[in-house]
């Protein structure tokens, strides 16, 4: 019974770590998009 509880706790912990990594990656993508320089000629017509 204790092994099953430990496995369940490890799975829940892994899930939260996975979600945090995904959130950090999404935030980094937003910062990258917001701070990328505008390519030459992108707004000129």
Biopython code that builds the backbone (N, CA, C, O; Angstrom):
import numpy as np
from Bio.PDB.StructureBuilder import StructureBuilder

atoms = [
    (1, "UNK", "N", (0.827, -1.194, 0.000)),
    (1, "UNK", "CA", (0.000, 0.000, 0.000)),
    (1, "UNK", "C", (0.876, 1.264, 0.000)),
    (1, "UNK", "O", (0.550, 2.236, -0.681)),
    (2, "UNK", "N", (1.968, 1.257, 0.748)),
    (2, "UNK", "CA", (2.837, 2.423, 0.800)),
    (2, "UNK", "C", (3.499, 2.676, -0.550)),
    (2, "UNK", "O", (3.697, 3.826, -0.942)),
    (3, "UNK", "N", (3.843, 1.601, -1.263)),
    (3, "UNK", "CA", (4.465, 1.760, -2.575)),
    (3, "UNK", "C", (3.495, 2.435, -3.545)),
    (3, "UNK", "O", (3.891, 3.301, -4.326)),
    (4, "UNK", "N", (2.237, 2.038, -3.491)),
    (4, "UNK", "CA", (1.231, 2.630, -4.365)),
    (4, "UNK", "C", (1.064, 4.122, -4.051)),
    (4, "UNK", "O", (0.943, 4.936, -4.967)),
    (5, "UNK", "N", (1.057, 4.471, -2.796)),
    (5, "UNK", "CA", (0.950, 5.869, -2.394)),
    (5, "UNK", "C", (2.160, 6.671, -2.867)),
    (5, "UNK", "O", (2.010, 7.796, -3.343)),
    (6, "UNK", "N", (3.345, 6.104, -2.741)),
    (6, "UNK", "CA", (4.551, 6.784, -3.209)),
    (6, "UNK", "C", (4.538, 6.979, -4.722)),
    (6, "UNK", "O", (4.949, 8.026, -5.221)),
    (7, "UNK", "N", (4.069, 5.975, -5.442)),
    (7, "UNK", "CA", (3.970, 6.085, -6.897)),
    (7, "UNK", "C", (2.973, 7.173, -7.277)),
    (7, "UNK", "O", (3.222, 7.964, -8.187)),
    (8, "UNK", "N", (1.846, 7.207, -6.578)),
    (8, "UNK", "CA", (0.836, 8.229, -6.857)),
    (8, "UNK", "C", (1.382, 9.624, -6.553)),
    (8, "UNK", "O", (1.162, 10.553, -7.330)),
    (9, "UNK", "N", (2.083, 9.782, -5.445)),
    (9, "UNK", "CA", (2.662, 11.078, -5.107)),
    (9, "UNK", "C", (3.719, 11.501, -6.129)),
    (9, "UNK", "O", (3.798, 12.673, -6.496)),
    (10, "UNK", "N", (4.519, 10.552, -6.582)),
    (10, "UNK", "CA", (5.530, 10.854, -7.592)),
    (10, "UNK", "C", (4.863, 11.279, -8.903)),
    (10, "UNK", "O", (5.336, 12.199, -9.570)),
    (11, "UNK", "N", (3.779, 10.619, -9.266)),
    (11, "UNK", "CA", (3.061, 10.970, -10.495)),
    (11, "UNK", "C", (2.473, 12.376, -10.395)),
    (11, "UNK", "O", (2.564, 13.158, -11.341)),
    (12, "UNK", "N", (1.877, 12.692, -9.264)),
    (12, "UNK", "CA", (1.298, 14.022, -9.069)),
    (12, "UNK", "C", (2.410, 15.081, -9.088)),
    (12, "UNK", "O", (2.249, 16.137, -9.698)),
    (13, "UNK", "N", (3.508, 14.804, -8.436)),
    (13, "UNK", "CA", (4.638, 15.733, -8.444)),
    (13, "UNK", "C", (5.180, 15.932, -9.849)),
    (13, "UNK", "O", (5.472, 17.058, -10.250)),
    (14, "UNK", "N", (5.316, 14.859, -10.590)),
    (14, "UNK", "CA", (5.782, 14.952, -11.972)),
    (14, "UNK", "C", (4.840, 15.765, -12.836)),
    (14, "UNK", "O", (5.284, 16.522, -13.700)),
    (15, "UNK", "N", (3.548, 15.615, -12.613)),
    (15, "UNK", "CA", (2.551, 16.374, -13.365)),
    (15, "UNK", "C", (2.704, 17.870, -13.095)),
    (15, "UNK", "O", (2.659, 18.676, -14.024)),
    (16, "UNK", "N", (2.884, 18.243, -11.828)),
    (16, "UNK", "CA", (3.031, 19.657, -11.500)),
    (16, "UNK", "C", (4.332, 20.230, -12.056)),
    (16, "UNK", "O", (4.361, 21.381, -12.493)),
    (17, "UNK", "N", (5.384, 19.459, -12.044)),
    (17, "UNK", "CA", (6.648, 19.903, -12.637)),
    (17, "UNK", "C", (6.472, 20.104, -14.138)),
    (17, "UNK", "O", (6.945, 21.095, -14.694)),
    (18, "UNK", "N", (5.798, 19.174, -14.786)),
    (18, "UNK", "CA", (5.532, 19.278, -16.227)),
    (18, "UNK", "C", (4.735, 20.542, -16.542)),
    (18, "UNK", "O", (5.064, 21.264, -17.483)),
    (19, "UNK", "N", (3.700, 20.811, -15.766)),
    (19, "UNK", "CA", (2.883, 22.007, -15.993)),
    (19, "UNK", "C", (3.702, 23.278, -15.787)),
    (19, "UNK", "O", (3.534, 24.243, -16.532)),
    (20, "UNK", "N", (4.572, 23.294, -14.801)),
    (20, "UNK", "CA", (5.392, 24.478, -14.552)),
    (20, "UNK", "C", (6.375, 24.706, -15.698)),
    (20, "UNK", "O", (6.600, 25.845, -16.109)),
    (21, "UNK", "N", (6.955, 23.632, -16.209)),
    (21, "UNK", "CA", (7.875, 23.751, -17.339)),
    (21, "UNK", "C", (7.139, 24.303, -18.560)),
    (21, "UNK", "O", (7.665, 25.161, -19.270)),
    (22, "UNK", "N", (5.927, 23.814, -18.802)),
    (22, "UNK", "CA", (5.141, 24.300, -19.934)),
    (22, "UNK", "C", (4.794, 25.777, -19.767)),
    (22, "UNK", "O", (4.846, 26.540, -20.732)),
    (23, "UNK", "N", (4.444, 26.179, -18.558)),
    (23, "UNK", "CA", (4.112, 27.582, -18.302)),
    (23, "UNK", "C", (5.345, 28.464, -18.503)),
    (23, "UNK", "O", (5.246, 29.541, -19.091)),
    (24, "UNK", "N", (6.490, 28.021, -18.026)),
    (24, "UNK", "CA", (7.726, 28.780, -18.206)),
    (24, "UNK", "C", (8.086, 28.904, -19.682)),
    (24, "UNK", "O", (8.540, 29.956, -20.132)),
    (25, "UNK", "N", (7.883, 27.832, -20.427)),
    (25, "UNK", "CA", (8.184, 27.852, -21.858)),
    (25, "UNK", "C", (7.243, 28.813, -22.588)),
    (25, "UNK", "O", (7.673, 29.546, -23.478)),
    (26, "UNK", "N", (5.971, 28.812, -22.215)),
    (26, "UNK", "CA", (5.016, 29.721, -22.845)),
    (26, "UNK", "C", (5.365, 31.176, -22.540)),
    (26, "UNK", "O", (5.284, 32.036, -23.417)),
    (27, "UNK", "N", (5.750, 31.445, -21.305)),
    (27, "UNK", "CA", (6.133, 32.807, -20.941)),
    (27, "UNK", "C", (7.385, 33.235, -21.697)),
    (27, "UNK", "O", (7.478, 34.378, -22.144)),
    (28, "UNK", "N", (8.339, 32.336, -21.842)),
    (28, "UNK", "CA", (9.560, 32.649, -22.595)),
    (28, "UNK", "C", (9.232, 32.934, -24.053)),
    (28, "UNK", "O", (9.811, 33.839, -24.654)),
    (29, "UNK", "N", (8.302, 32.166, -24.626)),
    (29, "UNK", "CA", (7.893, 32.416, -26.006)),
    (29, "UNK", "C", (7.267, 33.798, -26.155)),
    (29, "UNK", "O", (7.518, 34.497, -27.137)),
    (30, "UNK", "N", (6.450, 34.193, -25.175)),
    (30, "UNK", "CA", (5.846, 35.526, -25.222)),
    (30, "UNK", "C", (6.919, 36.615, -25.164)),
    (30, "UNK", "O", (6.864, 37.588, -25.917)),
    (31, "UNK", "N", (7.890, 36.447, -24.269)),
    (31, "UNK", "CA", (8.965, 37.439, -24.169)),
    (31, "UNK", "C", (9.781, 37.489, -25.452)),
    (31, "UNK", "O", (10.169, 38.564, -25.908)),
    (32, "UNK", "N", (10.036, 36.334, -26.026)),
    (32, "UNK", "CA", (10.806, 36.298, -27.268)),
    (32, "UNK", "C", (10.054, 37.020, -28.376)),
    (32, "UNK", "O", (10.643, 37.797, -29.128)),
    (33, "UNK", "N", (8.762, 36.767, -28.477)),
    (33, "UNK", "CA", (7.951, 37.419, -29.501)),
    (33, "UNK", "C", (7.878, 38.928, -29.272)),
    (33, "UNK", "O", (7.930, 39.708, -30.223)),
    (34, "UNK", "N", (7.758, 39.334, -28.018)),
    (34, "UNK", "CA", (7.612, 40.755, -27.704)),
    (34, "UNK", "C", (8.917, 41.522, -27.900)),
    (34, "UNK", "O", (8.886, 42.713, -28.207)),
    (35, "UNK", "N", (10.047, 40.868, -27.730)),
    (35, "UNK", "CA", (11.323, 41.579, -27.788)),
    (35, "UNK", "C", (12.096, 41.341, -29.076)),
    (35, "UNK", "O", (13.176, 41.904, -29.257)),
    (36, "UNK", "N", (11.560, 40.512, -29.983)),
    (36, "UNK", "CA", (12.238, 40.312, -31.261)),
    (36, "UNK", "C", (12.255, 41.611, -32.046)),
    (36, "UNK", "O", (11.254, 42.327, -32.079)),
    (37, "UNK", "N", (13.370, 41.922, -32.675)),
    (37, "UNK", "CA", (13.394, 43.121, -33.517)),
    (37, "UNK", "C", (12.498, 42.911, -34.743)),
    (37, "UNK", "O", (12.347, 41.791, -35.233)),
    (38, "UNK", "N", (11.907, 44.007, -35.226)),
    (38, "UNK", "CA", (11.056, 43.931, -36.397)),
    (38, "UNK", "C", (11.956, 43.749, -37.609)),
    (38, "UNK", "O", (12.914, 44.503, -37.779)),
    (39, "UNK", "N", (11.670, 42.758, -38.462)),
    (39, "UNK", "CA", (12.494, 42.546, -39.648)),
    (39, "UNK", "C", (12.465, 43.769, -40.568)),
    (39, "UNK", "O", (11.465, 44.487, -40.613)),
    (40, "UNK", "N", (13.551, 44.007, -41.297)),
    (40, "UNK", "CA", (13.649, 45.158, -42.199)),
    (40, "UNK", "C", (12.561, 45.069, -43.260)),
    (40, "UNK", "O", (12.369, 44.023, -43.881)),
    (41, "UNK", "N", (11.857, 46.167, -43.460)),
    (41, "UNK", "CA", (10.831, 46.220, -44.504)),
    (41, "UNK", "C", (9.516, 45.592, -44.096)),
    (41, "UNK", "O", (8.634, 45.449, -44.943)),
    (42, "UNK", "N", (9.339, 45.213, -42.851)),
    (42, "UNK", "CA", (8.111, 44.540, -42.444)),
    (42, "UNK", "C", (6.915, 45.469, -42.471)),
    (42, "UNK", "O", (5.802, 45.034, -42.767)),
    (43, "UNK", "N", (7.126, 46.757, -42.163)),
    (43, "UNK", "CA", (6.004, 47.680, -42.135)),
    (43, "UNK", "C", (6.014, 48.675, -43.277)),
    (43, "UNK", "O", (5.082, 49.468, -43.413)),
    (44, "UNK", "N", (7.040, 48.650, -44.090)),
    (44, "UNK", "CA", (7.151, 49.619, -45.179)),
    (44, "UNK", "C", (6.426, 49.119, -46.419)),
    (44, "UNK", "O", (6.466, 47.937, -46.760)),
    (45, "UNK", "N", (5.761, 50.060, -47.081)),
    (45, "UNK", "CA", (5.089, 49.706, -48.341)),
    (45, "UNK", "C", (5.550, 50.628, -49.438)),
    (45, "UNK", "O", (5.106, 50.501, -50.579)),
]
sb = StructureBuilder()
sb.init_structure("model")
sb.init_model(0)
sb.init_chain("A")
sb.init_seg("    ")
for serial, (resi, resn, name, xyz) in enumerate(atoms, 1):
    if name == "N":
        sb.init_residue(resn, " ", resi, " ")
    sb.init_atom(name, np.array(xyz, "f"), 0.0, 1.0, " ", f" {name:<3s}", serial, name[0])
structure = sb.get_structure()
